[in-house]
Amino acid sequence: MPCRAMATAVVGLLALTLSACTKSVGDGPADVGASAQQQVEATSGGASLCAPERYNGGVPKLDLKNVTVGFAQSEKEANPFRITETQSIKDEAARRGIKLITTNAQSDLNKEIADIQGMIAQGAKVLIISPLNSEGLDPALKAAQDAKVPIMTIDRLLTTKKACVDYVGWIGSDFVKQGARAADAMITATGDKGEVAILLGASGVNVTVDRTKGFKDQLAAKGSALKVVAEQTGDFTREKGRAVTEQLISANPGISAIYAENDEMALGAVAALKAAGKKPGDVKIVTIDGTRGAVQGIVDGWIAAVIESNPRFGPLAFQALEDFYAGKGVPAKTIISDKEYTPGNAKVELPNAY
């Protein structure tokens, strides 16, 4: 082979080798950039990793490819977060050759309990659940314990339950930190002045509590001059976000900023502001999630900043289950890192939004 041809072949082979070496379990579909995939920021409970012999008095070791895995989704897949979350679980199960059954509780706690019990009855030997509430799933957890079916939790934390007893472990964002970052973004967007309204998420979940605490505590820590004049529950929905915003700006015409605890409520707020005759930037909006609609809202001038909350749990959730059954163990908490969308990067990062 001529030297030049040989050199070309070697370079090509090296490129392929490097590409293969850098491919990881967190890599997603070709149409999603690597920066869009979840990355682990920190773990806790490392001194007592959960393995089959420790979980709930001991459970059988299984090969995930030979059993059925169940996934319980908590909310209807009209919200882009839930659509992406469910699709990520399905895609990763397919990638690994794992049989998966899924349910959707449609935001009904009793239905989620019945869904989990039903998947166990159908023969699911391990479950991944996205809890609707941080409490209230006790009958479902008891059914899983009795059947020796391990549960991996994602997104919302079961705040009163114990890792490696009630569930294997939890993967999610640092919601307090998200709230603090939202406060920093709000200070920047407003020049640290004005009246702020908070669109609270759903009641009874740690996400709402933590995002509120993080925001308020950070404003206090920074000695911010921003004044929170109103806060009302928008239930994480666009419709409620719009209705609540209409009420808040009517009762508090001096509101110049809105902190929405998720993107759906923020987009509802945008609709309310448009209907009220406001123009882009008249009211500064900072929100949390990272949906394509909200990031487009930055490009269009309606939203000041978006703190990401990445829903692509599939790769990390299934890797945790693989580590569990392989005896490597799973930490009680796995915290993922979340990016931030701003006017400076929104247009370039838009393809990585969900």
Protein Blocks (a to p, Z undefined) as FASTA:
>chain_A
ZZklmmmmmmmmmmmmmmmmmpcfkbccfklcfklpccdfbdehklmccdfklgghiaad
ddfklcccddddfbdckbfklmmmmmmmmmmmmmnopacddddekhpaklmmmmmmmmmm
nopabdcdddfbfghjlmmmmmmmmnopacddehiacfkbcehklpmbdcdddfklmmmm
mmmmmmmmnoopajdddddddehiaklmmmmmmmmmmmmmnopabdcfbdcdehhpaklm
mmmmmmmmmmmmmbcbdcdfbfklmmmmmmmmmmnopaehkaccddeejpaklmmmmmno
pafbdcdddfblmlmmmmmmmmmmnonopafbdcdddddddfklmmmmmmmpZZ
